[in-house]
């Protein structure tokens, strides 16, 4: 008869709870069973000290459904975390690329400034060291030297297949003139 009382209390209490909260409400269910048993059995001289619910065992289909729900929630959380990680990785990559481009620009600016400073000191030193040369002649010589340095650098590149070089029968003076006309 005690088992029937327990089943009656459980049938009365369980419909008031959602399935997930049944597992969390074991103590409340145990208290309801204790109170109901105490009421019913006290007149027979029994004192109910405590009712203990040790295991809740729903139908296997319910267990499978609950496991599927938990698995889906965890999978959804994992996908969201993975997407967040990919987003952070993309943002950091973009920030690093922007910083690299900025630093590259700063480096190019410093390099060009150093080249200009070097050219200035070369012109001054050459003009002072060789009497009778004008700044224009020194610039022509530097321009021609830079042209040959550029041709050498381009030709040394591993993927270089062809280098276009203007030729004339007049010699290097025509090349210098062509370069000066191109830069004008």
Backbone as CSV, one residue per row, in Angstrom:
resi,resn,N_x,N_y,N_z,CA_x,CA_y,CA_z,C_x,C_y,C_z
1,UNK,0.822,-1.188,0.000,0.000,0.000,0.000,0.872,1.261,0.000
2,UNK,2.051,1.203,0.600,2.943,2.359,0.625,3.412,2.689,-0.805
3,UNK,3.700,1.650,-1.590,4.140,1.862,-2.974,3.045,2.572,-3.768
4,UNK,1.813,2.173,-3.570,0.699,2.813,-4.274,0.586,4.277,-3.882
5,UNK,0.808,4.585,-2.619,0.779,5.981,-2.159,1.898,6.789,-2.838
6,UNK,3.053,6.218,-2.908,4.195,6.923,-3.525,3.900,7.190,-4.997
7,UNK,3.361,6.165,-5.687,3.041,6.362,-7.104,1.971,7.445,-7.284
8,UNK,0.999,7.484,-6.381,-0.048,8.517,-6.470,0.538,9.914,-6.312
9,UNK,1.439,10.075,-5.340,2.064,11.384,-5.121,2.900,11.774,-6.342
10,UNK,3.639,10.814,-6.852,4.484,11.116,-8.019,3.627,11.479,-9.228
11,UNK,2.516,10.736,-9.423,1.623,11.054,-10.556,0.979,12.424,-10.383
12,UNK,0.794,12.852,-9.170,0.189,14.168,-8.920,1.217,15.290,-9.075
13,UNK,2.451,15.051,-8.691,3.480,16.097,-8.704,4.190,16.237,-10.057
14,UNK,4.477,15.144,-10.713,5.281,15.191,-11.946,4.647,15.982,-13.089
15,UNK,3.335,15.929,-13.300,2.769,16.718,-14.403,2.944,18.237,-14.231
16,UNK,3.206,18.683,-13.008,3.402,20.113,-12.760,4.795,20.585,-13.171
17,UNK,5.697,19.657,-13.473,7.092,20.002,-13.781,7.432,19.628,-15.211
18,UNK,8.357,20.384,-15.757,8.900,19.996,-17.050,9.922,18.887,-16.809
19,UNK,10.188,18.124,-17.843,11.030,16.947,-17.671,12.422,17.298,-17.155
20,UNK,13.010,18.343,-17.688,14.355,18.728,-17.239,14.351,19.147,-15.774
21,UNK,13.301,19.816,-15.341,13.264,20.296,-13.959,12.936,19.176,-12.973
22,UNK,12.428,18.029,-13.448,12.155,16.896,-12.560,13.454,16.419,-11.919
23,UNK,14.518,16.370,-12.714,15.804,15.901,-12.194,16.382,16.889,-11.180
24,UNK,16.057,18.149,-11.337,16.550,19.167,-10.413,15.689,19.254,-9.147
25,UNK,14.454,18.749,-9.214,13.510,18.915,-8.109,13.339,17.635,-7.290
26,UNK,14.378,16.822,-7.203,14.288,15.574,-6.435,13.929,15.836,-4.971
27,UNK,14.525,16.848,-4.394,14.270,17.132,-2.966,12.823,17.557,-2.739
28,UNK,12.289,18.392,-3.638,10.900,18.820,-3.485,9.947,17.634,-3.642
29,UNK,10.268,16.743,-4.583,9.439,15.560,-4.770,9.517,14.659,-3.529
30,UNK,10.717,14.495,-2.991,10.891,13.672,-1.786,10.107,14.260,-0.614
31,UNK,10.104,15.581,-0.486,9.351,16.238,0.589,7.843,16.011,0.408
32,UNK,7.353,16.089,-0.835,5.929,15.858,-1.099,5.552,14.416,-0.758
33,UNK,6.426,13.465,-1.124,6.168,12.055,-0.797,6.144,11.875,0.722
34,UNK,7.114,12.454,1.420,7.196,12.336,2.891,5.932,12.885,3.547
35,UNK,5.516,14.086,3.133,4.335,14.705,3.728,3.075,13.867,3.489
36,UNK,2.936,13.347,2.280,1.762,12.540,1.956,1.767,11.235,2.748
37,UNK,2.937,10.591,2.832,3.032,9.348,3.589,2.811,9.602,5.073
38,UNK,3.336,10.685,5.579,3.178,11.026,7.001,1.702,11.203,7.323
39,UNK,0.989,11.886,6.433,-0.438,12.112,6.622,-1.212,10.793,6.653
40,UNK,-0.876,9.934,5.687,-1.630,8.685,5.544,-1.269,7.639,6.597
41,UNK,-0.006,7.561,6.953,0.434,6.460,7.811,0.580,6.831,9.298
42,UNK,0.437,8.080,9.644,0.564,8.470,11.054,-0.561,7.888,11.893
43,UNK,-1.717,7.704,11.306,-2.841,7.135,12.060,-2.632,5.644,12.366
44,UNK,-1.675,5.005,11.642,-1.358,3.600,11.913,-0.150,3.474,12.841
45,UNK,0.362,4.600,13.324,1.473,4.568,14.256,2.847,4.662,13.591
46,UNK,2.853,4.907,12.309,4.139,5.048,11.619,4.554,6.511,11.600
47,UNK,5.824,6.731,11.764,6.377,8.083,11.616,7.351,8.041,10.438
48,UNK,7.094,8.884,9.486,7.967,8.954,8.300,9.016,10.022,8.587
49,UNK,10.263,9.598,8.685,11.353,10.530,8.989,11.871,11.195,7.717
50,UNK,12.025,10.372,6.701,12.549,10.944,5.462,12.173,10.041,4.297
51,UNK,11.893,10.673,3.160,11.674,9.922,1.920,12.828,10.285,0.990
52,UNK,13.377,9.274,0.378,14.563,9.504,-0.453,14.271,9.048,-1.874
53,UNK,14.487,9.933,-2.810,14.362,9.568,-4.224,15.775,9.362,-4.736
54,UNK,16.083,8.134,-5.092,17.460,7.827,-5.506,17.631,7.854,-7.003
55,UNK,16.579,7.530,-7.735,16.760,7.441,-9.183,15.453,7.777,-9.886
56,UNK,15.550,8.552,-10.919,14.414,8.824,-11.797,14.707,8.101,-13.101
57,UNK,13.795,7.279,-13.522,14.052,6.455,-14.698,12.921,6.622,-15.710
58,UNK,13.038,7.654,-16.575,11.990,7.809,-17.595,12.134,6.744,-18.687
59,UNK,11.160,6.684,-19.551,11.162,5.748,-20.668,12.419,5.941,-21.521
60,UNK,12.890,4.877,-22.153,14.122,4.929,-22.950,14.005,5.944,-24.089
61,UNK,12.827,6.050,-24.697,12.647,7.040,-25.766,12.825,8.454,-25.228
62,UNK,12.350,8.702,-24.015,12.506,10.021,-23.391,13.987,10.285,-23.113
63,UNK,14.678,9.274,-22.613,16.123,9.423,-22.356,16.870,9.741,-23.651
64,UNK,16.528,9.010,-24.711,17.191,9.247,-26.000,16.918,10.667,-26.500
65,UNK,15.688,11.110,-26.350,15.329,12.471,-26.788,16.089,13.508,-25.981
66,UNK,16.189,13.281,-24.651,16.923,14.233,-23.808,18.402,14.263,-24.175
67,UNK,18.973,13.099,-24.427,20.378,13.038,-24.842,20.577,13.748,-26.176
68,UNK,19.643,13.588,-27.078,19.729,14.254,-28.379,19.647,15.774,-28.217
69,UNK,18.774,16.231,-27.344,18.646,17.669,-27.080,19.945,18.212,-26.490
70,UNK,20.497,17.517,-25.502,21.762,17.952,-24.900,22.891,17.955,-25.924
71,UNK,22.923,16.926,-26.741,23.960,16.852,-27.779,23.818,18.012,-28.764
72,UNK,22.594,18.312,-29.155,22.354,19.421,-30.089,22.764,20.757,-29.486
73,UNK,22.433,20.947,-28.194,22.812,22.201,-27.533,24.325,22.349,-27.486
74,UNK,25.015,21.274,-27.137,26.481,21.326,-27.061,27.098,21.563,-28.437
75,UNK,26.527,20.901,-29.447,27.023,21.085,-30.811,26.806,22.525,-31.273
76,UNK,25.642,23.077,-30.957,25.341,24.471,-31.313,26.322,25.411,-30.629
77,UNK,26.593,25.155,-29.361,27.558,25.975,-28.611,28.958,25.846,-29.210
78,UNK,29.350,24.622,-29.564,30.678,24.398,-30.147,30.819,25.119,-31.487
79,UNK,29.779,25.073,-32.301,29.819,25.754,-33.602,29.920,27.267,-33.403
80,UNK,29.168,27.785,-32.436,29.218,29.231,-32.160,30.612,29.627,-31.674
81,UNK,31.193,28.826,-30.799,32.540,29.127,-30.299,33.580,29.042,-31.416
82,UNK,33.420,28.059,-32.278,34.349,27.911,-33.395,34.236,29.106,-34.348
83,UNK,33.019,29.547,-34.608,32.815,30.715,-35.469,33.409,31.968,-34.828
84,UNK,33.230,32.108,-33.526,33.797,33.259,-32.818,35.321,33.231,-32.894
85,UNK,35.893,32.046,-32.746,37.350,31.909,-32.860,37.839,32.282,-34.254
86,UNK,37.118,31.835,-35.280,37.490,32.180,-36.657,37.378,33.686,-36.887
87,UNK,36.355,34.298,-36.307,36.174,35.749,-36.444,37.338,36.491,-35.797
88,UNK,37.701,36.084,-34.595,38.810,36.726,-33.893,40.104,36.553,-34.695
89,UNK,40.293,35.356,-35.254,41.485,35.095,-36.059,41.527,36.013,-37.283
90,UNK,40.389,36.203,-37.934,40.332,37.088,-39.103,40.607,38.533,-38.713
91,UNK,40.022,38.966,-37.617,40.228,40.352,-37.168,41.702,40.580,-36.841
92,UNK,42.293,39.648,-36.107,43.702,39.790,-35.737,44.598,39.759,-36.973
93,UNK,44.247,38.907,-37.937,45.015,38.836,-39.174,44.933,40.162,-39.936
94,UNK,43.729,40.738,-40.001,43.555,42.021,-40.687,44.319,43.131,-39.966
95,UNK,44.271,43.111,-38.632,45.012,44.120,-37.864,46.510,43.981,-38.092
96,UNK,46.996,42.744,-38.115,48.427,42.505,-38.341,48.829,42.949,-39.743
97,UNK,47.970,42.675,-40.726,48.271,43.090,-42.094,48.302,44.621,-42.210
98,UNK,47.354,45.286,-41.556,47.327,46.746,-41.582,48.578,47.321,-40.918
99,UNK,48.976,46.736,-39.794,50.184,47.191,-39.091,51.430,46.949,-39.944
100,UNK,51.477,45.802,-40.620,52.621,45.494,-41.480,52.709,46.485,-42.641
101,UNK,51.556,46.816,-43.225,51.556,47.778,-44.336,51.978,49.164,-43.853
102,UNK,51.507,49.531,-42.669,51.893,50.820,-42.112,53.409,50.859,-41.889
103,UNK,53.934,49.814,-41.248,55.374,49.776,-40.981,56.178,49.703,-42.275
104,UNK,55.642,49.012,-43.268,56.313,48.967,-44.575,56.372,50.365,-45.184
105,UNK,55.271,51.102,-45.076,55.246,52.469,-45.595,56.238,53.365,-44.874
106,UNK,56.308,53.202,-43.541,57.279,53.981,-42.765,58.698,53.615,-43.201
107,UNK,58.920,52.310,-43.413,60.245,51.866,-43.849,60.617,52.410,-45.220
108,UNK,59.672,52.407,-46.146,59.936,52.942,-47.494,60.222,54.434,-47.426
109,UNK,59.464,55.154,-46.604,59.682,56.597,-46.459,61.080,56.879,-45.902
110,UNK,61.485,56.108,-44.897,62.827,56.294,-44.325,63.907,55.924,-45.332
111,UNK,63.651,54.874,-46.110,64.610,54.465,-47.129,64.781,55.572,-48.174
112,UNK,63.681,56.131,-48.629,63.753,57.193,-49.636,64.446,58.438,-49.079
113,UNK,64.166,58.749,-47.827,64.843,59.891,-47.209,66.350,59.637,-47.149
114,UNK,66.733,58.408,-46.781,68.163,58.072,-46.720,68.796,58.157,-48.101
115,UNK,68.076,57.725,-49.128,68.600,57.808,-50.502,68.808,59.261,-50.898
116,UNK,67.806,60.097,-50.613,67.922,61.523,-50.963,69.090,62.157,-50.209
117,UNK,69.215,61.851,-48.903,70.332,62.399,-48.126,71.663,61.915,-48.686
118,UNK,71.719,60.637,-49.070,72.952,60.095,-49.648,73.292,60.739,-50.982
119,UNK,72.270,60.938,-51.802,72.505,61.596,-53.101,73.000,63.027,-52.896
120,UNK,72.391,63.715,-51.959,72.794,65.087,-51.695,74.270,65.135,-51.277
121,UNK,74.652,64.251,-50.356,76.050,64.277,-49.902,76.991,63.825,-51.017
122,UNK,76.544,62.874,-51.872,77.381,62.437,-53.000,77.616,63.581,-53.981
123,UNK,76.561,64.326,-54.252,76.704,65.460,-55.208,77.653,66.497,-54.635
124,UNK,77.472,66.812,-53.364,78.333,67.813,-52.725,79.779,67.328,-52.719
125,UNK,80.005,66.085,-52.305,81.374,65.539,-52.248,82.008,65.458,-53.626
126,UNK,81.241,65.013,-54.628,81.798,64.887,-55.976,82.119,66.259,-56.558
127,UNK,81.188,67.223,-56.358,81.427,68.573,-56.883,82.646,69.214,-56.238
128,UNK,82.813,68.978,-54.932,83.976,69.543,-54.230,85.263,68.825,-54.634
129,UNK,85.183,67.518,-54.907,86.382,66.726,-55.185,86.869,66.853,-56.626
130,UNK,85.968,67.075,-57.567,86.355,67.163,-58.984,86.074,68.591,-59.454
131,UNK,87.132,69.303,-59.746,86.975,70.698,-60.185,86.384,70.753,-61.579
132,UNK,85.548,71.746,-61.800,84.982,71.988,-63.116,83.730,71.182,-63.401
133,UNK,83.182,70.458,-62.426,81.927,69.712,-62.671,80.768,70.494,-62.103
134,UNK,79.690,70.443,-62.830,78.482,71.135,-62.355,77.569,70.116,-61.651
135,UNK,76.621,70.663,-60.902,75.664,69.786,-60.223,74.864,68.969,-61.240
136,UNK,74.574,69.538,-62.389,73.825,68.832,-63.440,74.612,67.641,-63.948
137,UNK,75.893,67.797,-64.148,76.715,66.679,-64.626,76.790,65.563,-63.579
138,UNK,76.871,65.952,-62.331,76.896,64.947,-61.266,75.562,64.210,-61.219
139,UNK,74.457,64.930,-61.354,73.127,64.300,-61.364,72.992,63.354,-62.554
140,UNK,73.524,63.770,-63.746,73.487,62.894,-64.921,74.241,61.593,-64.643
141,UNK,75.386,61.698,-64.005,76.187,60.527,-63.691,75.459,59.625,-62.684
142,UNK,74.851,60.235,-61.672,74.110,59.452,-60.683,72.892,58.773,-61.318
143,UNK,72.207,59.476,-62.206,71.064,58.905,-62.885,71.474,57.694,-63.707
144,UNK,72.550,57.809,-64.439,73.042,56.706,-65.252,73.471,55.527,-64.371
145,UNK,74.122,55.817,-63.261,74.543,54.764,-62.331,73.325,54.050,-61.746
146,UNK,72.312,54.809,-61.379,71.101,54.198,-60.833,70.390,53.350,-61.887
147,UNK,70.415,53.805,-63.133,69.806,53.032,-64.202,70.500,51.684,-64.337
148,UNK,71.809,51.686,-64.351,72.550,50.417,-64.477,72.327,49.526,-63.254
149,UNK,72.235,50.123,-62.070,71.936,49.331,-60.865,70.554,48.675,-60.982
150,UNK,69.583,49.412,-61.493,68.231,48.886,-61.665,68.232,47.742,-62.677
151,UNK,68.923,47.906,-63.805,68.989,46.859,-64.821,69.634,45.605,-64.239
152,UNK,70.687,45.778,-63.459,71.358,44.639,-62.842,70.408,43.932,-61.862
153,UNK,69.672,44.689,-61.067,68.749,44.105,-60.082,67.621,43.357,-60.772
154,UNK,67.050,43.960,-61.812,65.969,43.302,-62.550,66.486,42.041,-63.220
155,UNK,67.661,42.104,-63.812,68.226,40.938,-64.490,68.584,39.816,-63.536
156,UNK,68.878,40.131,-62.304,69.254,39.111,-61.325,68.047,38.442,-60.695
157,UNK,66.843,38.958,-60.924,65.633,38.371,-60.336,65.432,36.965,-60.902
158,UNK,65.064,35.986,-60.073,64.965,34.602,-60.536,63.850,34.377,-61.562
159,UNK,62.804,35.191,-61.542,61.716,34.994,-62.492,61.797,35.938,-63.689
160,UNK,62.899,36.611,-63.841,63.062,37.561,-64.953,63.393,36.799,-66.221
161,UNK,62.640,37.059,-67.273,62.867,36.377,-68.541,63.414,37.348,-69.600
162,UNK,62.943,38.594,-69.564,63.335,39.552,-70.587,63.528,40.919,-69.954
163,UNK,64.530,41.605,-70.430,64.755,42.986,-70.022,64.835,43.800,-71.302
164,UNK,64.027,44.847,-71.376,64.056,45.721,-72.549,65.075,46.814,-72.309
165,UNK,66.053,46.912,-73.221,67.077,47.957,-73.100,67.131,48.706,-74.425
166,UNK,67.018,50.018,-74.371,67.131,50.784,-75.619,68.572,50.720,-76.131
167,UNK,68.707,50.554,-77.423,70.050,50.511,-78.018,70.132,51.547,-79.122
168,UNK,71.306,52.020,-79.337,71.537,52.959,-80.446,72.967,52.793,-80.900
169,UNK,73.243,53.227,-82.108,74.591,53.113,-82.656,75.495,54.196,-82.105
170,UNK,74.879,55.207,-81.521,75.651,56.343,-81.031,76.393,56.062,-79.732
171,UNK,76.019,55.021,-79.021,76.752,54.696,-77.798,76.042,55.161,-76.547
172,UNK,76.823,55.281,-75.502,76.250,55.560,-74.196,75.768,56.996,-74.073
173,UNK,76.302,57.919,-74.881,75.847,59.305,-74.792,74.378,59.407,-75.190
174,UNK,73.975,58.605,-76.220,72.563,58.596,-76.612,71.687,58.002,-75.512
175,UNK,72.209,56.994,-74.840,71.441,56.395,-73.745,71.246,57.414,-72.635
176,UNK,72.305,58.139,-72.292,72.201,59.152,-71.259,71.188,60.210,-71.680
177,UNK,71.229,60.631,-72.917,70.303,61.627,-73.435,68.862,61.097,-73.379
178,UNK,68.675,59.831,-73.780,67.344,59.231,-73.727,66.819,59.188,-72.291
179,UNK,67.696,58.810,-71.365,67.284,58.749,-69.963,66.933,60.143,-69.452
180,UNK,67.724,61.091,-69.809,67.443,62.454,-69.348,66.161,62.980,-69.969
181,UNK,65.908,62.652,-71.234,64.681,63.096,-71.872,63.469,62.391,-71.256
182,UNK,63.631,61.120,-70.890,62.521,60.369,-70.290,62.202,60.918,-68.910
183,UNK,63.220,61.369,-68.173,62.957,61.851,-66.828,62.471,63.299,-66.844
184,UNK,62.580,63.999,-67.946,62.159,65.400,-68.023,60.674,65.525,-68.192
